[in-house]
Each structure stands twice: as structure tokens, then as C-alpha cells.
Amino acid sequence: MSARAPAQTYRLDGIFLATAGAIAFSGKAIIVKLAYRYGVDAVTLIMYRMLFALPLFLAMSWWAGRDRPPLTGADLKLLSGLGFSGYYLASFLDFSGLQYISANLERLILYLNPTIVLAIGALRFHTPVTARQCIALLVSYLGVCLVFGHDVTVVGPHVALGSALVLGSAVSYALYLVYSGQALKRLGPIRITGVASSIACLLCIAQFFILRPTSAMFVAPEVIWLSVLNATVCTVLPVLLVMIAIHRVGPSVAAQAGIIGPLSTIFLSVLILGEPFTPWLAAGTVLVLFGIWLLARWK
């Protein structure tokens, strides 16, 4: 009995960390929407997020690489591709899409990520897809279409552009998940995340100085503080929390705990942004979460 108690506590701690990570990560959309109220654009906003996150990711890379062989040229090439796809392109498309759609719709689209990973596996590696998995996919996408159709009629046609950009972000991150598997066991998740994210940070900072004049760095003080919060609480912290949770309870349980993400986004968007909570949003959210649950159950 006494031996089982620490193990149970260890597991509960892991579930708590995964849940906290999902909630912290879901706050990113809320912060981005708040920052847009001060007239900043996506290129500038993502530059500041990555600028403040870069020292933390570099520290993560150093810590994970202690007493381990240095990265080879092939490793750096792979991690550069992962950083470009999983953190630079995915973040840029996501930030751009949030200019046109609600935080709730953005979170529902991003939550389709497991279905996109399944589709990439089927197309690229010919992984078989069962009829049950197809049903789960249809249920999830029906939920997104429900919210999307309502927002198009209420907000306007630019919702289609925003949704397409966020969907592109989800696809880009799904590619990162698919192709990071080959290096995961060899390099470790923290080292991969630290190095790939550091590369993405440099790309985002370079993009700003290529596309914008230096004077564009002068933004409202609120944007700076929101970017610091985004970089720490909603970017680096969730990565660490989820990594520790995966170590304690495994990826499957950690992913299931992440179901709180869309729900916390709804709560925060209504409370902080004043976005309406409609029956269409409620129905779409239930369908998306149910579809993802079915996909995990039937995998």
C-alpha cells in the first residue's frame, strides 16, 4: 500500500503538469489577440515573442546537450528543417491567422493536429487507416465546419483566409511531429525542442529585419509585456511541463490531458476578450473533442 502511494502521486503530478501545460499553451491565442489591439502586426509580434524566448531555448539546448556528443552536420540539417516547419512557419501562419478569426476557432483548428498526423502517415508512409479512424476524422472536422460556417455568416468572408492560415500552421506542425520521430530517441525531446526552437527564433528575428524597418520595433509598452508573457508562460513553460508529464505518465495520457486546451481557450476568450459563447461554438467544440477522443481510443 505504501509503495503504491508514491507511484500514484507521481502519476497524478504528471497529469496535473500535462493539464497545466495545455492551459498555458492555450493562453497564447488570448495574448496575441490582446496585442493586436495595439496596432502591431504579425511579423513584429512574433519577432518579440521569439526574441524573449531565445535565451530560454538556448539554455534548454545547453542543458540537454551536457555530457553528450556534439551535434553532427546531419543533425543540424534535420533540426533546421524541424525548426523551420514546427516553430517558425507554424507560428507565423498561426499569428497571421489570428488577425482574422476568433481565438476559439483557432484553437479548434489546431486541435485537429492528430488527424493531420494520421493523414500524413497514410499519404507519406502508407500507414493503414481504419474505418473507425475515418469516422473519428469526420466527427472532428464536422465540428470545425460547424463553427467555421457560423463565423463566416456572422463575421465575414475573411474568416476563410484566417482559417486557411491556421490550418496551414497545423499542417506545418504535424510535419514536425512526423519527422522528429527519427531523432527523438537519439537526441532526446528537450534537446530537439531547444535547438529547433532556437533556430526558429533566429528565423523570426531575421524575418522582421528583412521585412520591416528598424523603427517598427517601437511599439506600445503593453505589446512588450504581452510578448514577455507569451514567450515565457505560453511558449517555454508549456514545453517543459508537457515534457516532464510525458516522462511521468507517457505520451498517450499526456495527450488526453491536453483536451482541456480548447475548453480553457473558450473560458479565457469569453472572460478576457469578450468573445461570444454561442450554441454553435459549444456544439462544434463537443464534436471536435469527441472526434479526437475516438481517434485516441481506436488508434
C-alpha positions as a printed Julia matrix, in Angstrom:
299×3 Matrix{Float64}:
   0.0    0.0     0.0
   2.76   2.41    0.96
   4.73   1.54   -2.18
   1.74   2.27   -4.4
   1.04   5.67   -2.87
   4.2    7.42   -4.19
   3.59   5.9    -7.65
   0.01   7.17   -7.65
   1.15  10.62   -6.54
   3.83  10.59   -9.26
   1.13   9.8   -11.85
  -1.27  12.45  -10.57
   1.54  15.01  -10.67
   2.19  14.06  -14.29
  -1.47  14.52  -15.24
  -1.53  17.86  -13.42
   1.59  19.03  -15.29
   0.13  18.0   -18.66
  -3.1   19.83  -17.87
  -1.24  22.95  -16.74
   0.86  22.85  -19.91
  -2.24  22.64  -22.11
  -3.86  25.58  -20.31
  -0.68  27.69  -20.51
  -0.26  26.96  -24.22
  -3.91  27.79  -24.95
  -3.32  31.26  -23.49
  -1.11  32.13  -26.46
  -4.08  32.95  -28.68
  -5.57  35.19  -25.99
  -2.33  37.16  -25.62
  -1.93  37.53  -29.39
  -5.47  38.84  -29.77
  -4.86  41.33  -26.94
  -1.62  42.54  -28.56
  -3.35  43.13  -31.91
  -5.5   45.75  -30.18
  -2.4   47.98  -30.0
  -1.9   48.12  -33.78
   1.03  45.68  -34.05
   1.31  43.25  -36.98
   2.12  39.53  -37.04
   5.74  39.95  -38.18
   6.57  42.32  -35.31
   4.63  40.39  -32.71
   6.22  37.03  -33.47
   9.66  38.68  -33.53
   9.22  39.93  -29.97
   7.86  36.58  -28.8
  10.87  34.72  -30.2
  13.34  37.4   -29.1
  12.36  36.92  -25.46
  12.12  33.13  -25.8
  15.53  32.71  -27.47
  17.71  32.86  -24.29
  15.47  30.28  -22.61
  15.61  27.9   -25.57
  19.4   28.31  -25.8
  19.67  27.44  -22.11
  17.45  24.41  -22.72
  19.71  23.29  -25.59
  22.84  23.66  -23.47
  21.36  21.81  -20.51
  20.08  18.9   -22.61
  23.38  18.62  -24.5
  25.65  18.37  -21.46
  27.97  15.35  -21.46
  26.52  14.23  -24.78
  28.2   14.0   -28.2
  28.12  17.23  -30.22
  25.58  17.58  -32.98
  26.7   16.42  -36.4
  26.12  18.23  -39.66
  23.27  15.86  -40.44
  21.74  16.58  -37.03
  21.89  20.33  -37.58
  20.36  19.94  -41.05
  17.48  17.89  -39.64
  16.92  20.23  -36.69
  16.98  23.25  -39.0
  14.2   21.69  -41.05
  12.24  20.85  -37.9
  12.72  24.35  -36.52
  11.56  25.91  -39.8
   8.45  23.72  -40.06
   7.44  23.18  -36.45
   8.19  26.52  -34.85
   8.91  29.23  -37.43
   6.37  28.55  -40.18
   3.74  27.11  -37.84
   4.0   30.12  -35.52
   3.97  32.69  -38.32
   0.91  31.18  -40.0
  -0.87  30.89  -36.66
  -0.18  34.52  -35.67
  -1.25  35.7   -39.13
  -4.48  33.72  -38.98
  -5.39  35.14  -35.58
  -5.75  38.55  -37.22
  -8.9   37.29  -38.94
 -10.55  34.65  -36.73
 -11.53  34.2   -33.11
  -9.27  32.55  -30.56
 -11.85  29.77  -30.18
 -11.89  28.82  -33.86
  -8.09  28.97  -33.96
  -7.8   26.54  -31.04
 -10.31  24.11  -32.57
  -8.4   24.05  -35.87
  -5.07  23.48  -34.13
  -6.62  20.7   -32.08
  -7.13  18.76  -35.33
  -3.38  18.11  -35.3
  -3.66  14.36  -34.51
  -5.93  13.88  -37.52
  -3.41  15.65  -39.77
  -0.58  13.48  -38.43
  -2.69  10.43  -39.28
  -3.31  11.72  -42.81
   0.4   12.46  -43.39
   1.27   8.97  -42.17
  -1.2    7.46  -44.62
  -0.02   9.54  -47.58
   3.73   9.54  -46.91
   4.35   6.19  -45.22
   1.24   4.3   -46.41
   0.08   3.73  -42.84
  -3.31   1.98  -42.97
  -6.33   3.99  -41.83
  -9.28   2.06  -40.45
 -12.97   2.8   -40.98
 -13.27   3.74  -37.3
 -10.48   6.27  -37.65
 -12.24   7.78  -40.68
 -15.39   8.17  -38.58
 -13.37   9.97  -35.89
 -11.89  12.28  -38.53
 -15.31  13.12  -39.94
 -16.69  13.91  -36.48
 -13.8   16.27  -35.68
 -13.91  18.12  -39.0
 -17.68  18.41  -38.79
 -17.22  20.29  -35.51
 -14.76  22.74  -37.07
 -17.0   23.22  -40.12
 -19.92  24.0   -37.8
 -18.05  26.82  -36.04
 -16.45  27.99  -39.3
 -19.8   28.19  -41.12
 -21.32  30.22  -38.31
 -18.36  32.63  -38.13
 -18.39  33.16  -41.92
 -22.04  34.22  -41.86
 -21.59  36.47  -38.81
 -18.05  37.89  -39.09
 -17.42  37.86  -42.84
 -15.52  36.09  -45.63
 -12.08  36.95  -44.22
 -12.69  34.12  -41.74
 -11.86  31.75  -44.6
  -8.41  33.33  -45.01
  -7.7   33.18  -41.29
  -8.87  29.58  -41.04
  -6.71  28.58  -44.02
  -3.64  30.18  -42.42
  -4.23  28.43  -39.07
  -4.87  25.11  -40.85
  -1.55  25.61  -42.66
   0.02  26.13  -39.23
  -1.46  22.83  -38.02
  -0.12  21.01  -41.1
   3.32  22.54  -40.65
   3.48  21.44  -37.01
   2.18  17.98  -37.93
   5.11  17.61  -40.34
   7.42  18.49  -37.45
   5.85  15.75  -35.31
   6.11  13.15  -38.08
   9.73  13.81  -38.98
  11.06  14.44  -35.48
  10.47  10.8   -34.55
  13.67   9.57  -36.17
  15.82  11.82  -33.95
  13.71  11.67  -30.8
  15.34   8.67  -29.15
  18.83   9.58  -30.31
  18.89  13.25  -29.28
  16.11  13.43  -26.69
  12.96  15.58  -26.77
  14.34  18.5   -24.74
  17.44  18.85  -26.91
  15.4   18.66  -30.11
  12.94  21.25  -28.83
  15.67  23.56  -27.56
  17.8   23.52  -30.73
  14.92  23.55  -33.21
  13.17  26.35  -31.35
  16.38  28.39  -31.15
  16.75  28.1   -34.92
  13.13  29.18  -35.34
  13.72  32.18  -33.07
  16.61  33.33  -35.25
  14.47  32.92  -38.39
  11.65  35.0   -36.9
  14.04  37.76  -35.8
  15.76  37.78  -39.21
  12.38  37.91  -40.95
  11.47  41.07  -39.07
  14.63  42.94  -40.07
  14.2   41.84  -43.7
  10.53  42.85  -43.98
  10.3   45.79  -41.57
  12.39  48.91  -40.85
  14.14  49.13  -37.5
  11.7   51.84  -36.45
   8.93  49.19  -36.4
  10.47  47.91  -33.16
   8.97  50.88  -31.33
   5.63  49.52  -30.15
   3.3   50.17  -27.24
   4.7   49.09  -23.84
   1.73  46.74  -23.48
   2.94  44.79  -26.53
   6.34  44.27  -24.9
   4.88  42.93  -21.67
   2.4   40.73  -23.5
   5.27  39.35  -25.61
   7.31  38.56  -22.5
   4.3   36.75  -21.06
   3.77  34.92  -24.33
   7.4   33.84  -24.57
   7.66  32.55  -21.02
   4.27  31.4   -19.75
   2.72  30.38  -23.08
   5.76  29.13  -25.03
   8.69  27.84  -23.0
   6.84  26.83  -19.82
   4.26  24.58  -21.59
   7.06  22.78  -23.43
   8.81  21.93  -20.17
   5.59  20.96  -18.39
   4.49  18.62  -21.16
   7.95  17.08  -21.46
   8.0   16.28  -17.73
   4.43  14.98  -17.94
   5.31  12.65  -20.82
   8.22  11.32  -18.79
   5.9   10.57  -15.85
   2.71   9.28  -17.46
   3.59   8.65  -21.1
   2.57  10.48  -24.3
  -0.92   8.94  -24.51
  -2.08  10.11  -21.08
  -0.39  13.49  -21.56
  -2.2   13.96  -24.88
  -5.55  13.06  -23.32
  -4.97  15.61  -20.54
  -4.45  18.2   -23.29
  -8.18  18.0   -24.05
  -8.56  20.84  -21.54
  -6.82  23.18  -24.03
  -9.82  24.14  -26.21
 -12.05  24.37  -23.14
  -9.67  26.76  -21.38
  -9.43  28.86  -24.56
 -13.22  29.23  -24.61
 -13.25  30.3   -20.96
 -10.39  32.78  -21.37
 -11.73  34.23  -24.63
 -15.12  34.9   -23.07
 -13.63  36.26  -19.83
 -10.77  38.36  -21.22
 -11.56  39.07  -24.89
 -15.32  39.27  -24.58
 -15.85  36.82  -27.44
 -19.42  35.44  -27.5
 -20.15  31.91  -26.37
 -22.7   30.62  -28.87
 -24.53  27.29  -29.23
 -22.64  26.79  -32.49
 -19.31  27.1   -30.67
 -20.46  24.72  -27.94
 -21.66  22.11  -30.46
 -18.53  22.41  -32.6
 -16.23  22.08  -29.6
 -18.04  18.96  -28.39
 -17.75  17.35  -31.84
 -14.04  18.16  -32.19
 -13.18  16.85  -28.73
 -15.34  13.75  -29.22
 -13.68  13.03  -32.56
 -10.18  13.34  -31.1
 -11.22  11.1   -28.19
 -12.49   8.49  -30.63
  -9.26   8.72  -32.62
  -7.18   8.13  -29.49
  -9.48   5.28  -28.4
  -9.44   3.49  -31.76
  -5.8    4.13  -32.64
